[in-house]
Amino acid sequence: MSTKPTVLLVHGFWGGAAHWAKVIVELRARGFSSIKAVENPLTSLADDAARTRQMINQVDGPVLLVGHSYGGAVITEAGDLPNVIGLVYVAAFAPDAGESLAAISAVHPPAAHDVVAPDSDGHLWIAENRFHESFCQDLSEDEALVMAVTQKAPLGVAFGSEVSEPAWRTKPSWYQVSTEDRMIAPENQRRMAERMKPLRTVELASSHVSLASHPAEIVDLIEEASRV
């Protein structure tokens, strides 16, 4: 019987659970038998945290939460449940109490700040012709095309939602910074990591999608977190 915790993967804006594909394969290869990936609606932070809490509560045993991008805000909001043993942030937002993604991004605007625009229904989209250069410049053109065409557009209200009580203040945390990130400024990532005082901070020369371009290194960090 495996002594490893269940790893629950939480995706960010403009993606879904399948963005974790390479990490999932690597986790299974390293003996993680219980892996789950939530599919959040991206309608509001409250909705997404509620769905993630449902997934956590379905697990009978310890859970390690791993959040990418906006998924970091989700695990920050949802990660206070008793069976959550730790939080791993992958090029992710880690808001403090009363803080939103919009407020964080205003401190150091991302390099690709001009590629996102709302549609008539309030969903935010990345311009398809600039998706590769902005979101995942270290992936192949084919991988970027699939991500661009299948992007899951969030409602703009989620970008302005504020965190209540951040779970990273009470749970062990780890943080991975993507130094070539054009969607969340690396300076913001370092600032968020520094204030949460993680057990380890790892920097990778990666685009925003380090979970796809550096899956082995991301699993290294998850594996370390699983042993605490």
Z-matrix of the N, CA and C atoms (Angstrom, degrees):
N
C 1 1.457
C 2 1.524 1 109.92
N 3 1.344 2 116.88 1 132.73
C 4 1.457 3 121.20 2 -177.32
C 5 1.524 4 111.09 3 -69.24
N 6 1.349 5 114.69 4 138.99
C 7 1.466 6 119.97 5 175.07
C 8 1.530 7 111.01 6 -97.89
N 9 1.307 8 116.51 7 2.21
C 10 1.458 9 120.39 8 -179.63
C 11 1.532 10 109.77 9 -77.61
N 12 1.327 11 117.04 10 146.93
C 13 1.472 12 119.39 11 177.68
C 14 1.523 13 111.13 12 -72.13
N 15 1.298 14 116.10 13 164.10
C 16 1.461 15 120.59 14 168.10
C 17 1.522 16 108.51 15 -70.14
N 18 1.316 17 116.45 16 131.51
C 19 1.458 18 121.56 17 175.78
C 20 1.522 19 107.81 18 -98.79
N 21 1.319 20 115.91 19 120.62
C 22 1.463 21 121.65 20 179.29
C 23 1.527 22 108.42 21 -110.15
N 24 1.314 23 116.11 22 114.91
C 25 1.453 24 123.63 23 -174.96
C 26 1.529 25 110.25 24 -95.78
N 27 1.326 26 116.75 25 131.82
C 28 1.462 27 122.13 26 -175.73
C 29 1.532 28 108.85 27 -122.82
N 30 1.318 29 115.87 28 116.59
C 31 1.463 30 121.58 29 -175.89
C 32 1.530 31 111.79 30 -79.47
N 33 1.319 32 114.60 31 171.72
C 34 1.456 33 120.44 32 -179.28
C 35 1.514 34 112.94 33 -110.19
N 36 1.330 35 115.30 34 -163.00
C 37 1.461 36 121.41 35 175.64
C 38 1.534 37 110.23 36 -63.97
N 39 1.320 38 115.60 37 152.45
C 40 1.456 39 124.22 38 174.06
C 41 1.523 40 113.46 39 63.71
N 42 1.321 41 115.81 40 18.01
C 43 1.461 42 119.46 41 177.04
C 44 1.505 43 110.38 42 -150.33
N 45 1.315 44 114.58 43 176.44
C 46 1.446 45 120.92 44 176.46
C 47 1.511 46 109.96 45 -134.25
N 48 1.313 47 116.55 46 -168.16
C 49 1.458 48 121.27 47 -176.82
C 50 1.529 49 112.09 48 -58.85
N 51 1.333 50 117.15 49 -29.60
C 52 1.462 51 120.53 50 -177.70
C 53 1.524 52 113.28 51 -67.63
N 54 1.326 53 118.37 52 -14.94
C 55 1.468 54 119.54 53 174.94
C 56 1.527 55 111.58 54 -61.51
N 57 1.329 56 116.46 55 -20.01
C 58 1.464 57 121.38 56 179.67
C 59 1.531 58 112.71 57 -87.14
N 60 1.319 59 119.19 58 9.07
C 61 1.465 60 122.33 59 -170.72
C 62 1.526 61 113.42 60 -50.45
N 63 1.320 62 117.56 61 -50.27
C 64 1.463 63 120.20 62 -176.31
C 65 1.521 64 111.66 63 -69.67
N 66 1.327 65 117.25 64 -35.05
C 67 1.468 66 121.02 65 176.44
C 68 1.522 67 110.27 66 -66.11
N 69 1.316 68 117.40 67 -40.53
C 70 1.471 69 121.34 68 179.87
C 71 1.518 70 110.61 69 -61.25
N 72 1.316 71 116.85 70 -46.08
C 73 1.473 72 120.76 71 179.56
C 74 1.530 73 110.54 72 -62.34
N 75 1.323 74 116.54 73 -42.32
C 76 1.474 75 120.60 74 -179.81
C 77 1.529 76 111.34 75 -67.56
N 78 1.323 77 117.59 76 -39.82
C 79 1.463 78 120.55 77 177.33
C 80 1.522 79 111.18 78 -60.57
N 81 1.327 80 116.37 79 -45.78
C 82 1.469 81 119.33 80 179.84
C 83 1.525 82 110.97 81 -63.16
N 84 1.330 83 117.07 82 -38.09
C 85 1.464 84 120.74 83 178.79
C 86 1.522 85 111.66 84 -63.70
N 87 1.330 86 116.78 85 -25.77
C 88 1.475 87 120.61 86 -179.11
C 89 1.525 88 112.56 87 -97.60
N 90 1.309 89 117.21 88 12.83
C 91 1.451 90 119.99 89 171.36
C 92 1.508 91 116.83 90 95.12
N 93 1.321 92 117.71 91 9.50
C 94 1.463 93 119.88 92 175.45
C 95 1.533 94 107.87 93 -81.44
N 96 1.310 95 116.14 94 111.08
C 97 1.463 96 120.14 95 -175.05
C 98 1.517 97 112.75 96 -92.15
N 99 1.332 98 117.55 97 -18.60
C 100 1.466 99 121.34 98 -179.58
C 101 1.519 100 108.95 99 -117.52
N 102 1.323 101 115.20 100 102.15
C 103 1.462 102 122.52 101 -178.84
C 104 1.522 103 107.74 102 -128.39
N 105 1.310 104 116.50 103 130.26
C 106 1.453 105 120.93 104 177.30
C 107 1.526 106 108.98 105 -131.23
N 108 1.333 107 115.69 106 150.14
C 109 1.464 108 120.68 107 178.05
C 110 1.519 109 108.23 108 -134.67
N 111 1.301 110 116.13 109 113.74
C 112 1.462 111 120.85 110 -178.59
C 113 1.530 112 110.16 111 -72.68
N 114 1.317 113 116.22 112 144.85
C 115 1.468 114 122.31 113 173.41
C 116 1.525 115 106.65 114 -109.53
N 117 1.316 116 116.17 115 96.32
C 118 1.463 117 120.19 116 -175.99
C 119 1.525 118 111.47 117 -83.27
N 120 1.334 119 117.56 118 149.79
C 121 1.468 120 120.42 119 -178.47
C 122 1.526 121 114.31 120 -73.85
N 123 1.333 122 117.31 121 -19.65
C 124 1.469 123 122.40 122 -178.04
C 125 1.530 124 111.80 123 58.48
N 126 1.324 125 114.84 124 39.41
C 127 1.464 126 120.92 125 179.44
C 128 1.520 127 112.76 126 -101.18
N 129 1.319 128 116.70 127 -31.08
C 130 1.462 129 122.40 128 174.31
C 131 1.519 130 107.14 129 -168.76
N 132 1.325 131 115.85 130 159.70
C 133 1.457 132 118.81 131 177.53
C 134 1.526 133 110.77 132 -61.62
N 135 1.323 134 117.66 133 -38.29
C 136 1.459 135 120.98 134 179.21
C 137 1.522 136 111.21 135 -62.46
N 138 1.335 137 117.08 136 -44.37
C 139 1.461 138 120.70 137 179.24
C 140 1.519 139 111.55 138 -64.01
N 141 1.320 140 115.82 139 -44.18
C 142 1.458 141 119.91 140 -176.46
C 143 1.525 142 111.67 141 -70.13
N 144 1.330 143 116.77 142 -38.40
C 145 1.470 144 119.94 143 175.85
C 146 1.522 145 110.65 144 -65.67
N 147 1.332 146 117.32 145 -38.30
C 148 1.466 147 120.47 146 178.95
C 149 1.521 148 110.83 147 -63.76
N 150 1.334 149 116.95 148 -42.96
C 151 1.463 150 119.91 149 179.11
C 152 1.525 151 110.60 150 -65.32
N 153 1.321 152 117.10 151 -39.94
C 154 1.467 153 120.60 152 179.11
C 155 1.521 154 110.78 153 -66.14
N 156 1.333 155 117.27 154 -40.14
C 157 1.472 156 119.94 155 176.53
C 158 1.531 157 110.89 156 -61.32
N 159 1.326 158 116.85 157 -37.91
C 160 1.464 159 119.60 158 176.79
C 161 1.524 160 110.62 159 -59.10
N 162 1.314 161 116.30 160 -44.17
C 163 1.467 162 120.74 161 179.48
C 164 1.518 163 111.13 162 -64.75
N 165 1.328 164 117.02 163 -41.00
C 166 1.468 165 120.54 164 178.29
C 167 1.520 166 110.13 165 -62.00
N 168 1.319 167 116.24 166 -44.49
C 169 1.466 168 120.55 167 -177.07
C 170 1.520 169 113.19 168 -68.31
N 171 1.325 170 117.74 169 -17.96
C 172 1.456 171 120.97 170 176.99
C 173 1.522 172 112.54 171 -77.70
N 174 1.326 173 116.49 172 -10.86
C 175 1.465 174 120.89 173 -177.49
C 176 1.523 175 110.01 174 -94.52
N 177 1.310 176 116.14 175 127.67
C 178 1.459 177 122.24 176 175.83
C 179 1.522 178 108.21 177 -94.83
N 180 1.319 179 116.09 178 86.57
C 181 1.455 180 120.18 179 -177.72
C 182 1.513 181 110.80 180 142.81
N 183 1.331 182 116.58 181 -176.47
C 184 1.463 183 121.04 182 -175.98
C 185 1.530 184 112.36 183 -69.26
N 186 1.336 185 115.20 184 145.25
C 187 1.462 186 122.40 185 -179.06
C 188 1.525 187 109.20 186 -127.32
N 189 1.322 188 115.87 187 132.89
C 190 1.459 189 122.48 188 171.66
C 191 1.520 190 107.18 189 -106.60
N 192 1.337 191 116.81 190 119.87
C 193 1.459 192 121.74 191 -179.24
C 194 1.525 193 110.32 192 -91.46
N 195 1.334 194 115.30 193 134.52
C 196 1.459 195 121.33 194 178.28
C 197 1.522 196 107.66 195 -127.60
N 198 1.323 197 117.61 196 119.57
C 199 1.453 198 121.39 197 -176.23
C 200 1.511 199 112.56 198 -120.87
N 201 1.337 200 116.19 199 133.34
C 202 1.459 201 121.79 200 175.71
C 203 1.521 202 109.92 201 -106.57
N 204 1.326 203 116.96 202 134.56
C 205 1.458 204 122.58 203 173.68
C 206 1.536 205 110.87 204 56.85
N 207 1.312 206 118.63 205 -123.67
C 208 1.476 207 121.80 206 175.91
C 209 1.526 208 111.53 207 -58.71
N 210 1.329 209 117.10 208 -26.33
C 211 1.469 210 119.85 209 176.41
C 212 1.514 211 112.39 210 -58.01
N 213 1.339 212 117.41 211 -23.50
C 214 1.455 213 120.09 212 174.66
C 215 1.514 214 111.83 213 -65.64
N 216 1.334 215 116.98 214 -38.89
C 217 1.467 216 119.88 215 175.86
C 218 1.521 217 110.47 216 -65.06
N 219 1.336 218 116.30 217 -37.06
C 220 1.462 219 120.80 218 179.81
C 221 1.523 220 111.14 219 -64.86
N 222 1.332 221 118.13 220 -46.04
C 223 1.472 222 119.06 221 -179.86
C 224 1.525 223 110.92 222 -71.59
N 225 1.333 224 116.73 223 -26.49
C 226 1.463 225 120.37 224 174.71
C 227 1.523 226 110.51 225 -63.86
N 228 1.331 227 116.10 226 -39.89
C 229 1.461 228 121.72 227 -178.68
C 230 1.528 229 112.58 228 -80.70
N 231 1.336 230 116.91 229 -34.36
C 232 1.469 231 121.26 230 -171.98
C 233 1.522 232 113.76 231 -100.96
N 234 1.319 233 117.76 232 -5.50
C 235 1.452 234 120.37 233 -168.74
C 236 1.512 235 116.80 234 -86.65
N 237 1.334 236 117.63 235 13.69
C 238 1.467 237 120.00 236 -177.17
C 239 1.521 238 113.42 237 -90.01
N 240 1.325 239 118.41 238 3.27
C 241 1.461 240 120.44 239 -179.35
C 242 1.527 241 110.64 240 -68.98
N 243 1.341 242 117.11 241 149.89
C 244 1.468 243 120.67 242 -172.27
C 245 1.525 244 115.43 243 -59.25
N 246 1.334 245 118.00 244 -33.16
C 247 1.469 246 119.15 245 -176.36
C 248 1.522 247 113.68 246 -86.69
N 249 1.339 248 117.65 247 2.18
C 250 1.464 249 120.85 248 174.61
C 251 1.523 250 108.32 249 -81.27
N 252 1.330 251 116.00 250 119.83
C 253 1.474 252 120.25 251 -175.51
C 254 1.522 253 112.60 252 -97.25
N 255 1.318 254 118.33 253 -14.49
C 256 1.448 255 119.51 254 -179.37
C 257 1.507 256 111.74 255 -178.53
N 258 1.343 257 114.84 256 168.23
C 259 1.455 258 123.04 257 -176.76
C 260 1.523 259 108.95 258 -130.00
N 261 1.326 260 116.14 259 130.16
C 262 1.459 261 121.60 260 176.85
C 263 1.529 262 107.57 261 -117.67
N 264 1.320 263 115.83 262 122.53
C 265 1.461 264 121.96 263 -178.19
C 266 1.528 265 109.50 264 -103.84
N 267 1.324 266 116.08 265 124.22
C 268 1.462 267 122.28 266 -177.37
C 269 1.531 268 108.24 267 -113.40
N 270 1.339 269 116.12 268 101.01
C 271 1.477 270 120.79 269 -175.82
C 272 1.523 271 109.25 270 43.39
N 273 1.313 272 115.68 271 55.13
C 274 1.462 273 120.87 272 -164.13
C 275 1.516 274 113.01 273 -124.90
N 276 1.337 275 113.56 274 157.03
C 277 1.452 276 120.11 275 170.01
C 278 1.528 277 109.90 276 -74.56
N 279 1.329 278 115.41 277 139.36
C 280 1.463 279 121.85 278 175.94
C 281 1.528 280 107.65 279 -135.48
N 282 1.332 281 116.99 280 74.79
C 283 1.465 282 119.97 281 -174.81
C 284 1.522 283 112.77 282 -67.37
N 285 1.321 284 115.00 283 153.98
C 286 1.452 285 122.05 284 171.69
C 287 1.528 286 108.01 285 -91.71
N 288 1.314 287 117.39 286 176.64
C 289 1.461 288 121.67 287 -179.98
C 290 1.526 289 110.80 288 -58.49
N 291 1.333 290 116.21 289 130.56
C 292 1.446 291 121.50 290 178.50
C 293 1.514 292 115.29 291 76.17
N 294 1.315 293 117.10 292 9.56
C 295 1.466 294 122.05 293 -175.87
C 296 1.527 295 109.80 294 -107.91
N 297 1.312 296 116.64 295 143.79
C 298 1.458 297 122.44 296 178.98
C 299 1.522 298 110.38 297 -114.44
N 300 1.332 299 115.75 298 168.45
C 301 1.451 300 120.87 299 175.09
C 302 1.524 301 110.43 300 -63.49
N 303 1.328 302 116.38 301 -37.05
C 304 1.462 303 120.34 302 179.46
C 305 1.524 304 111.07 303 -61.89
N 306 1.329 305 116.67 304 -42.45
C 307 1.462 306 120.06 305 -179.65
C 308 1.527 307 111.17 306 -66.13
N 309 1.328 308 116.14 307 -40.29
C 310 1.468 309 119.88 308 178.97
C 311 1.527 310 110.27 309 -64.06
N 312 1.329 311 116.10 310 -46.25
C 313 1.466 312 120.63 311 -176.97
C 314 1.522 313 112.13 312 -65.26
N 315 1.320 314 116.98 313 -27.21
C 316 1.464 315 119.99 314 -179.56
C 317 1.524 316 112.22 315 -68.57
N 318 1.331 317 117.54 316 -24.67
C 319 1.471 318 120.99 317 -179.34
C 320 1.520 319 110.33 318 -67.06
N 321 1.335 320 116.03 319 -47.43
C 322 1.461 321 122.29 320 175.52
C 323 1.526 322 106.99 321 -135.37
N 324 1.318 323 118.87 322 94.00
C 325 1.467 324 120.00 323 -179.42
C 326 1.522 325 111.49 324 -58.65
N 327 1.324 326 117.39 325 140.59
C 328 1.464 327 120.33 326 -179.46
C 329 1.523 328 111.58 327 -68.97
N 330 1.330 329 115.83 328 157.06
C 331 1.460 330 120.55 329 -178.71
C 332 1.530 331 111.86 330 -59.95
N 333 1.334 332 116.37 331 -33.19
C 334 1.467 333 120.96 332 -176.80
C 335 1.524 334 111.62 333 -101.00
N 336 1.303 335 117.13 334 36.05
C 337 1.470 336 121.08 335 -174.85
C 338 1.520 337 112.58 336 -63.47
N 339 1.327 338 117.16 337 -20.48
C 340 1.462 339 119.73 338 -174.66
C 341 1.526 340 114.27 339 -95.93
N 342 1.337 341 118.08 340 7.99
C 343 1.469 342 119.67 341 -175.93
C 344 1.524 343 112.65 342 -95.90
N 345 1.319 344 117.33 343 -6.69
C 346 1.471 345 121.33 344 -176.32
C 347 1.525 346 109.54 345 -102.60
N 348 1.331 347 115.99 346 133.31
C 349 1.465 348 120.51 347 178.68
C 350 1.523 349 109.54 348 -145.54
N 351 1.340 350 117.21 349 146.52
C 352 1.463 351 120.48 350 179.42
C 353 1.520 352 111.76 351 -82.33
N 354 1.343 353 115.10 352 152.73
C 355 1.459 354 118.94 353 170.15
C 356 1.529 355 108.84 354 -95.64
N 357 1.317 356 117.07 355 -174.82
C 358 1.464 357 120.49 356 -174.77
C 359 1.525 358 112.93 357 -70.13
N 360 1.334 359 116.98 358 -12.52
C 361 1.464 360 120.94 359 179.33
C 362 1.529 361 112.60 360 -100.95
N 363 1.332 362 117.42 361 3.70
C 364 1.458 363 120.64 362 177.81
C 365 1.513 364 115.22 363 89.28
N 366 1.339 365 117.95 364 6.72
C 367 1.463 366 120.80 365 175.43
C 368 1.527 367 109.83 366 -84.99
N 369 1.318 368 116.19 367 143.13
C 370 1.458 369 121.66 368 -178.94
C 371 1.527 370 110.45 369 -98.92
N 372 1.308 371 116.65 370 129.05
C 373 1.463 372 122.61 371 -177.98
C 374 1.517 373 110.77 372 -121.70
N 375 1.331 374 115.77 373 146.97
C 376 1.462 375 121.49 374 168.41
C 377 1.528 376 107.09 375 -90.42
N 378 1.316 377 116.79 376 130.91
C 379 1.464 378 120.83 377 179.32
C 380 1.528 379 109.41 378 -55.32
N 381 1.330 380 116.00 379 125.00
C 382 1.466 381 120.08 380 -173.55
C 383 1.523 382 112.29 381 -59.43
N 384 1.347 383 116.85 382 -36.69
C 385 1.463 384 119.35 383 -177.33
C 386 1.528 385 112.99 384 -74.93
N 387 1.341 386 116.22 385 -6.10
C 388 1.471 387 119.05 386 177.53
C 389 1.536 388 111.86 387 -121.70
N 390 1.306 389 115.98 388 8.23
C 391 1.460 390 120.49 389 -176.39
C 392 1.531 391 111.34 390 -62.76
N 393 1.324 392 116.77 391 -47.53
C 394 1.464 393 120.26 392 -176.30
C 395 1.523 394 111.35 393 -59.98
N 396 1.317 395 117.30 394 -49.89
C 397 1.465 396 121.34 395 -176.50
C 398 1.524 397 112.84 396 -68.54
N 399 1.334 398 117.03 397 -24.75
C 400 1.466 399 121.14 398 -172.81
C 401 1.520 400 113.50 399 -98.29
N 402 1.302 401 117.28 400 -38.05
C 403 1.461 402 122.32 401 -169.32
C 404 1.525 403 113.32 402 -103.64
N 405 1.334 404 115.58 403 -36.11
C 406 1.477 405 118.31 404 -169.01
C 407 1.517 406 111.48 405 -150.72
N 408 1.327 407 117.15 406 52.60
C 409 1.460 408 121.68 407 -172.80
C 410 1.525 409 113.62 408 -65.24
N 411 1.334 410 118.40 409 -15.22
C 412 1.461 411 120.01 410 178.58
C 413 1.530 412 112.62 411 -99.17
N 414 1.320 413 118.43 412 12.62
C 415 1.459 414 122.57 413 171.10
C 416 1.528 415 109.18 414 -100.88
N 417 1.318 416 115.97 415 166.46
C 418 1.464 417 120.29 416 177.76
C 419 1.527 418 110.13 417 -70.26
N 420 1.322 419 115.50 418 163.43
C 421 1.468 420 120.21 419 178.46
C 422 1.527 421 111.09 420 -61.30
N 423 1.325 422 116.56 421 -38.03
C 424 1.463 423 119.60 422 -179.66
C 425 1.524 424 111.43 423 -66.46
N 426 1.336 425 116.94 424 -43.81
C 427 1.473 426 119.82 425 178.11
C 428 1.522 427 110.51 426 -62.82
N 429 1.321 428 116.18 427 -41.88
C 430 1.462 429 120.16 428 -179.98
C 431 1.524 430 111.30 429 -64.94
N 432 1.321 431 116.82 430 -38.57
C 433 1.463 432 120.48 431 178.71
C 434 1.520 433 110.84 432 -61.22
N 435 1.324 434 117.04 433 -45.30
C 436 1.466 435 120.62 434 179.59
C 437 1.526 436 110.06 435 -61.89
N 438 1.330 437 117.24 436 -45.25
C 439 1.463 438 120.17 437 179.12
C 440 1.527 439 111.09 438 -61.96
N 441 1.331 440 116.51 439 -40.21
C 442 1.468 441 120.25 440 -178.15
C 443 1.522 442 111.65 441 -66.21
N 444 1.331 443 116.15 442 -44.62
C 445 1.459 444 120.41 443 -176.76
C 446 1.527 445 111.59 444 -71.30
N 447 1.350 446 116.16 445 -33.98
C 448 1.472 447 120.39 446 -176.68
C 449 1.521 448 112.57 447 -97.19
N 450 1.320 449 118.15 448 9.67
C 451 1.470 450 119.78 449 -176.90
C 452 1.525 451 110.46 450 -55.44
N 453 1.329 452 114.44 451 139.92
C 454 1.467 453 121.86 452 -179.68
C 455 1.518 454 107.10 453 -103.00
N 456 1.313 455 115.80 454 106.33
C 457 1.465 456 120.50 455 -172.56
C 458 1.526 457 111.13 456 -78.73
N 459 1.328 458 117.47 457 126.53
C 460 1.464 459 120.10 458 177.74
C 461 1.526 460 111.21 459 -80.11
N 462 1.312 461 115.44 460 160.42
C 463 1.463 462 119.91 461 168.60
C 464 1.527 463 108.71 462 -75.57
N 465 1.307 464 116.18 463 140.28
C 466 1.456 465 120.00 464 -176.71
C 467 1.515 466 114.11 465 -59.15
N 468 1.337 467 117.41 466 -26.54
C 469 1.467 468 121.10 467 -179.01
C 470 1.522 469 111.22 468 -60.11
N 471 1.327 470 117.62 469 -30.06
C 472 1.462 471 120.28 470 -179.05
C 473 1.526 472 111.52 471 -64.52
N 474 1.330 473 116.16 472 -30.49
C 475 1.462 474 120.47 473 -178.70
C 476 1.523 475 111.28 474 -68.86
N 477 1.324 476 116.04 475 -26.13
C 478 1.456 477 119.67 476 -179.49
C 479 1.510 478 114.58 477 -99.82
N 480 1.337 479 118.18 478 0.60
C 481 1.468 480 121.22 479 -179.06
C 482 1.520 481 111.13 480 -68.79
N 483 1.321 482 116.39 481 141.14
C 484 1.468 483 121.46 482 -178.29
C 485 1.525 484 111.17 483 -102.88
N 486 1.310 485 116.16 484 141.92
C 487 1.468 486 122.51 485 176.80
C 488 1.522 487 109.11 486 -74.81
N 489 1.333 488 116.60 487 146.53
C 490 1.469 489 120.28 488 177.95
C 491 1.529 490 109.74 489 -87.71
N 492 1.332 491 117.30 490 -81.98
C 493 1.468 492 121.03 491 178.20
C 494 1.524 493 108.78 492 -117.46
N 495 1.323 494 119.02 493 113.77
C 496 1.462 495 121.02 494 -174.59
C 497 1.532 496 112.67 495 -69.70
N 498 1.319 497 115.40 496 126.80
C 499 1.462 498 120.14 497 -178.57
C 500 1.523 499 112.48 498 -66.33
N 501 1.350 500 117.47 499 -23.91
C 502 1.463 501 118.35 500 -178.93
C 503 1.528 502 112.69 501 -67.39
N 504 1.311 503 117.76 502 -12.53
C 505 1.464 504 119.39 503 176.41
C 506 1.534 505 112.03 504 -74.71
N 507 1.316 506 116.99 505 -19.73
C 508 1.471 507 119.85 506 -176.96
C 509 1.527 508 113.72 507 -123.79
N 510 1.325 509 118.17 508 -11.98
C 511 1.467 510 121.81 509 -178.20
C 512 1.534 511 109.88 510 -111.82
N 513 1.340 512 117.01 511 144.10
C 514 1.469 513 119.25 512 173.74
C 515 1.525 514 110.34 513 -57.66
N 516 1.334 515 115.93 514 139.35
C 517 1.456 516 119.62 515 -174.69
C 518 1.528 517 111.25 516 -135.04
N 519 1.328 518 114.66 517 155.47
C 520 1.459 519 124.14 518 176.28
C 521 1.518 520 107.31 519 -135.48
N 522 1.348 521 117.49 520 150.68
C 523 1.460 522 119.72 521 -176.32
C 524 1.524 523 110.46 522 -140.12
N 525 1.333 524 115.03 523 135.18
C 526 1.462 525 121.71 524 174.39
C 527 1.522 526 108.63 525 -114.41
N 528 1.324 527 116.24 526 122.77
C 529 1.464 528 123.57 527 178.34
C 530 1.521 529 109.42 528 -97.17
N 531 1.332 530 116.95 529 132.43
C 532 1.463 531 121.95 530 173.03
C 533 1.525 532 108.21 531 -99.51
N 534 1.326 533 116.42 532 111.37
C 535 1.465 534 120.45 533 -171.21
C 536 1.531 535 113.39 534 -74.35
N 537 1.350 536 117.34 535 -17.41
C 538 1.466 537 120.66 536 179.90
C 539 1.530 538 111.14 537 -109.07
N 540 1.319 539 116.50 538 22.36
C 541 1.460 540 122.37 539 -175.73
C 542 1.523 541 110.77 540 -70.99
N 543 1.341 542 116.48 541 129.64
C 544 1.462 543 121.21 542 179.10
C 545 1.533 544 112.12 543 -108.00
N 546 1.345 545 116.67 544 1.33
C 547 1.465 546 121.13 545 179.72
C 548 1.528 547 112.46 546 -105.96
N 549 1.317 548 117.75 547 -35.12
C 550 1.471 549 123.27 548 170.96
C 551 1.521 550 106.17 549 -125.66
N 552 1.300 551 117.48 550 116.65
C 553 1.464 552 120.57 551 -175.95
C 554 1.525 553 111.02 552 -54.91
N 555 1.337 554 118.01 553 131.65
C 556 1.461 555 120.21 554 177.89
C 557 1.530 556 112.98 555 -53.55
N 558 1.338 557 116.64 556 -33.05
C 559 1.465 558 119.72 557 178.28
C 560 1.534 559 110.94 558 -62.10
N 561 1.322 560 116.24 559 -38.48
C 562 1.462 561 120.04 560 176.79
C 563 1.519 562 111.38 561 -68.42
N 564 1.323 563 116.35 562 -39.17
C 565 1.460 564 119.69 563 178.15
C 566 1.529 565 110.88 564 -61.49
N 567 1.316 566 116.21 565 -45.38
C 568 1.468 567 119.54 566 179.59
C 569 1.529 568 111.19 567 -64.44
N 570 1.310 569 116.21 568 -38.65
C 571 1.479 570 120.65 569 -179.85
C 572 1.532 571 110.39 570 -64.54
N 573 1.319 572 116.60 571 -44.79
C 574 1.465 573 120.06 572 179.27
C 575 1.517 574 111.12 573 -66.04
N 576 1.331 575 116.35 574 -40.34
C 577 1.464 576 119.60 575 179.13
C 578 1.524 577 111.16 576 -64.11
N 579 1.322 578 116.17 577 -43.49
C 580 1.470 579 119.98 578 -176.61
C 581 1.527 580 111.69 579 -61.61
N 582 1.312 581 117.16 580 -41.72
C 583 1.459 582 118.49 581 -175.88
C 584 1.531 583 112.67 582 -75.11
N 585 1.331 584 117.90 583 -23.32
C 586 1.466 585 118.91 584 178.46
C 587 1.532 586 112.35 585 -84.17
N 588 1.337 587 116.43 586 -11.06
C 589 1.466 588 121.31 587 179.11
C 590 1.533 589 111.27 588 51.80
N 591 1.323 590 116.83 589 62.39
C 592 1.464 591 120.25 590 -179.12
C 593 1.525 592 111.50 591 -68.91
N 594 1.315 593 115.33 592 160.04
C 595 1.461 594 119.84 593 176.20
C 596 1.521 595 110.96 594 -67.77
N 597 1.323 596 116.34 595 -27.70
C 598 1.466 597 120.18 596 172.58
C 599 1.526 598 109.44 597 -153.20
N 600 1.327 599 115.50 598 141.45
C 601 1.456 600 122.24 599 169.68
C 602 1.519 601 107.77 600 -117.23
N 603 1.322 602 116.71 601 129.19
C 604 1.464 603 122.76 602 179.78
C 605 1.519 604 108.21 603 -118.21
N 606 1.333 605 116.78 604 132.50
C 607 1.461 606 120.77 605 175.39
C 608 1.524 607 109.23 606 -107.47
N 609 1.334 608 115.60 607 132.29
C 610 1.453 609 122.22 608 177.30
C 611 1.520 610 109.38 609 -123.66
N 612 1.322 611 116.91 610 140.00
C 613 1.463 612 121.44 611 175.79
C 614 1.526 613 107.81 612 -77.89
N 615 1.317 614 114.58 613 77.82
C 616 1.458 615 121.10 614 -170.21
C 617 1.522 616 111.18 615 -134.28
N 618 1.328 617 114.46 616 157.87
C 619 1.452 618 121.58 617 168.06
C 620 1.525 619 109.21 618 -71.60
N 621 1.322 620 115.90 619 -170.52
C 622 1.459 621 120.68 620 178.28
C 623 1.526 622 112.25 621 -62.24
N 624 1.330 623 117.12 622 -28.94
C 625 1.468 624 119.76 623 -174.42
C 626 1.529 625 111.91 624 -98.12
N 627 1.309 626 116.06 625 56.98
C 628 1.468 627 120.05 626 177.16
C 629 1.517 628 111.87 627 -59.25
N 630 1.323 629 117.95 628 -26.76
C 631 1.461 630 120.90 629 177.71
C 632 1.520 631 111.40 630 -63.21
N 633 1.346 632 117.98 631 -24.81
C 634 1.461 633 121.96 632 178.96
C 635 1.519 634 112.63 633 -100.58
N 636 1.332 635 117.44 634 -32.52
C 637 1.468 636 119.83 635 -176.89
C 638 1.522 637 113.29 636 -92.02
N 639 1.348 638 117.97 637 -20.79
C 640 1.465 639 122.37 638 179.91
C 641 1.530 640 110.42 639 -135.84
N 642 1.333 641 118.26 640 54.45
C 643 1.472 642 119.08 641 -174.64
C 644 1.530 643 113.98 642 -62.85
N 645 1.329 644 117.81 643 -35.24
C 646 1.466 645 119.56 644 -178.63
C 647 1.527 646 110.75 645 -64.39
N 648 1.331 647 117.05 646 -41.92
C 649 1.458 648 120.54 647 -179.97
C 650 1.531 649 111.06 648 -68.68
N 651 1.331 650 116.89 649 -35.63
C 652 1.465 651 119.78 650 176.83
C 653 1.520 652 109.79 651 -65.53
N 654 1.311 653 117.22 652 -41.27
C 655 1.472 654 119.73 653 178.95
C 656 1.524 655 110.72 654 -69.49
N 657 1.322 656 118.07 655 -31.25
C 658 1.474 657 119.51 656 173.18
C 659 1.528 658 109.97 657 -55.29
N 660 1.324 659 116.22 658 -45.46
C 661 1.465 660 120.63 659 -178.40
C 662 1.525 661 110.64 660 -69.00
N 663 1.326 662 116.89 661 -41.78
C 664 1.468 663 120.36 662 177.46
C 665 1.521 664 110.34 663 -61.73
N 666 1.307 665 116.43 664 -42.56
C 667 1.460 666 120.77 665 -179.16
C 668 1.534 667 110.99 666 -63.08
N 669 1.312 668 116.38 667 -41.17
C 670 1.465 669 120.30 668 176.00
C 671 1.531 670 110.80 669 -61.40
N 672 1.328 671 116.43 670 -45.96
C 673 1.449 672 120.74 671 -179.22
C 674 1.531 673 111.73 672 -63.92
N 675 1.304 674 117.03 673 -32.03
C 676 1.467 675 121.12 674 -177.79
C 677 1.521 676 112.30 675 -68.98
N 678 1.324 677 117.40 676 -17.55
C 679 1.467 678 120.22 677 -176.78
C 680 1.527 679 112.94 678 -91.99
N 681 1.304 680 117.96 679 -7.03
C 682 1.474 681 120.50 680 -176.80
C 683 1.520 682 110.84 681 -82.20
